[in-house]
Amino acid sequence: MATPLDASVTDLPDRLCTWCRVPMKKRLVGGRQFVHYTCPKCVFQHTTRLGPKPAPAKH
């Protein structure tokens, strides 16, 4: 099984647009830590983190 850092765009989960219910385009962003979805019809956008959220920095 691929780790989130090894994931390709074809391995990423599909998402339907919240408004149009059409399949959204997807791409990896932020050093391959996030999936950015864009609706080709209404240009609605959504970003999801891959893997766990990092621990907060201690001061």
N, C-alpha and C positions, 0 to 999 in steps of 0.2 A: 504494500500500500504506500502511496506517495505521501510525503510529509507536506504541510502547507507551503513550505518554501520551494518544493519541487513541483508544485501543481502547475499544470498548463491551463490555458483558457478553456480547453475542452473538458477538463476535469472539474471545473468550477460548477457550483449549482446554478441551474437556470432560475430566472425570476420573471414573473409577469408584472407588467406595469400596474401600479396601484389604480390608475385612472382608466387606461385604455384596455387593459387585460391582454396586451400583445407581448410576445417574448422580447425582453430587453437585451441590448448589446452589452457585453461585459469585457473588462480588461483589468489587468493587474496594475496597481499603482502603489506608490509609497514604498519602494524597495521590495515589492511583491508581498507586502503585508496586508493590503486591502484589495477588495474587488470593487470596481466602480461600474455600476450599471447605468445605462442611458436608454431611454425609450426612443426608438426611431420615429415614432409618430408624434408625440407631444413634448419630447425632450425632458420628461421627468427624470430626475437623477437620484441615485441612492448609492451609498458606500457602506460596505460591510467589512469588518476586520476578519482576517484569517487567523485561526488559532486563538490562544488565550490572550487576554489583556495583560500587558506587562505590569509588574508590581510598581506601586508609587515610589518615587524617590524619597529617601529618608534624608532629613536635614540635620 
